[in-house]
């Protein structure tokens, strides 16, 4: 992998119409040094927030934020644009051992725009309700308990990164669980009444100022300015597990490698009581995983190249995997534009 770099970021916020804050801010990690009880996940949770909040154009925020943060960005130099989730599914197809869960049926859409293959999610559900009698783990509740959100009404932080993989240049967008402010020491456990006030005082960043929003022409997306850009090396992923089922670095590495997320929290609980979690720098582990899996990376590149070739034949296609047949097929489908026309014009301005 060559030249991994941050391109853009944004937060979705609770609003009547699709609204993002750029560059936004991920939740800041505020782990504690003692054990804590965390309730299991419940209520409504997002499985694909971009599509849930902006179903007409889930990918529009990606492009808007990239051009806000870098107006001169050359989109014509990009070969593949995708959600991390899509690439993880393709990776699970060519190397099932790279996925910590069983490989299941999946599908995704493809549009080829002047040589750039754009993969978009095709999820049956974009959110789900976890009932009080169901158990789906502690991931969402743990994140709320161990991080602090500085963007008012934020419902999630998304990041866009770019890197070259073999002969292909990729742009990947994904959800970010949080980031580490290295200037802040880890607080000790306190009473619930005192926790929030003392914790906020320890944070070195101030409350972001949100400026008045704009809505691009022919778009229903409102863009607010606020927050601050956080370097890639400060971002982290959170994984929660029951204490007797430890998570191996190798099981988390493919996901972290695809987004170049260098820090990991492996949080373990017993009867919903979590022992003090530790933030690990796994950047060396990610480089090691890439070296040991050169054959897998090569097969991923070959698959992406094949998908691009199929895209050139059809322009628009649906990619579907059948677990029962262990077969991946690409079907021609009807042309449906994925974002407003002014964004398609960016390729022409860049020379394609």
HELIX and SHEET records of a PDB file:
HELIX    1   1 UNK A   49  UNK A   53  1                                   5    
HELIX    2   2 UNK A   60  UNK A   69  1                                  10    
HELIX    3   3 UNK A   75  UNK A   77  5                                   3    
HELIX    4   4 UNK A   84  UNK A   94  1                                  11    
HELIX    5   5 UNK A   96  UNK A   98  5                                   3    
HELIX    6   6 UNK A  139  UNK A  146  1                                   8    
HELIX    7   7 UNK A  192  UNK A  202  1                                  11    
HELIX    8   8 UNK A  232  UNK A  234  5                                   3    
HELIX    9   9 UNK A  249  UNK A  259  1                                  11    
HELIX   10  10 UNK A  283  UNK A  292  1                                  10    
HELIX   11  11 UNK A  294  UNK A  314  1                                  21    
HELIX   12  12 UNK A  341  UNK A  349  1                                   9    
SHEET    1   A11 UNK A 214  UNK A 215  0                                        
SHEET    2   A11 UNK A 222  UNK A 227 -1                                        
SHEET    3   A11 UNK A  19  UNK A  24  1                                        
SHEET    4   A11 UNK A   2  UNK A  13 -1                                        
SHEET    5   A11 UNK A 154  UNK A 165 -1                                        
SHEET    6   A11 UNK A 168  UNK A 176 -1                                        
SHEET    7   A11 UNK A  80  UNK A  83  1                                        
SHEET    8   A11 UNK A 116  UNK A 121  1                                        
SHEET    9   A11 UNK A 106  UNK A 113 -1                                        
SHEET   10   A11 UNK A 316  UNK A 322 -1                                        
SHEET   11   A11 UNK A 327  UNK A 332 -1                                        
SHEET    1   B 2 UNK A  28  UNK A  29  0                                        
SHEET    2   B 2 UNK A 147  UNK A 148 -1                                        
SHEET    1   C 5 UNK A  36  UNK A  37  0                                        
SHEET    2   C 5 UNK A 273  UNK A 274 -1                                        
SHEET    3   C 5 UNK A 263  UNK A 270 -1                                        
SHEET    4   C 5 UNK A 235  UNK A 242  1                                        
SHEET    5   C 5 UNK A 178  UNK A 179 -1                                        
SHEET    1   D 4 UNK A  36  UNK A  37  0                                        
SHEET    2   D 4 UNK A 273  UNK A 274 -1                                        
SHEET    3   D 4 UNK A 263  UNK A 270 -1                                        
SHEET    4   D 4 UNK A 279  UNK A 281 -1                                        
SHEET    1   E 2 UNK A  43  UNK A  46  0                                        
SHEET    2   E 2 UNK A 127  UNK A 130 -1                                        
END                                                                             
